[in-house]
Amino acid sequence: MIVADTESNELNRVAEQPQPDVEWILEGGVCMKLTQVDETTIDVSFDYWAPCESERHAQHYFVLWAESACRWSRLVVPLNLLDSV
């Protein structure tokens, strides 16, 4: 997923009513790579990038995207994984 500012996105922001509590994301993204190691194992790498105003802002992004990775893993890991051990 990549977020990029475009002319049409700018027009959408202008068309919205002013919202002082909304901050638009103008650039950034996430990338998840899945590599099959063998018949029963995959390697997962997860990267993200975004401009940040401060260290605290960067930590906030990190937590949000880590939560996304955790939600994704719950979708792909079988619920009966522990039963098969």
N, C-alpha and C positions, 0 to 999 in steps of 0.2 A: 504494500500500500504506500503510495506517495501522495503527499499533499503539496500542491504547487499553486502559487498565485497566478491567475490569468485575468485577462480583460473581462471575461464573462463573470468570473468570481467577484471581481471588483464591482461590476454592475449589480450583482445580487446583493452585495453588502450595502451599496448605496440605496437600493430599493427597500431594504428592511427598515422598519421603524428604529429610531435611535434606542439602543439598549445599553445603558451605562454599565451593567453587570456582565456584559458579553465581551470577550476578547477573541477575535478571529485568529485562527491559525493560518499563517500565510505560507509556511513551508515546513517540511519534515517528512518523516516516513518510517516504516518498519519493514523488515525483510526476514522471513523465516525460511531456512533451507533444510530440507529433509534428505538425508543420504542413507540408502540401504547398505548396511554393513555386511549382514548375512541374512539367512532365512528368518531369523527371529529378532534381529536388532536393527534399529535405525538410529542415526546420529542427527540431532536437532541443533541447529545454531540459530540464534535470534539476535538481530542487530536493529538499532534504531538511531535516528538522528533528528535533531530539532534545534532551532536557535533558542537560547535561554537567556533570561534577563539576570539571573543570579544562580548561585549554587542551590538555593532552596527550590527555585523554579525547576532546575534540572532534576533534583531529587523527586519532585512531584511527578514529572514526566516518567521517570524511571519506575516509580510505583505503579502508575497507570498502565504502562506497557507491560510490566511484569504481571499485573493482574490479567491483562489480555492473554498473555502466554499461558497462564494457569488455567484460564477458562477454556482456551483452545485444547490444552492437554486433557482436560476432563472430557472433551468431546471425542478424542481419538483413542484414549486408553480404555480398553474393555472393562466394564464394571466387574466382571468375574475374574480379573487378573489375580487377585489374592487367592481365590479358590483353586487355581490351577497349580499352586506351589506344593 
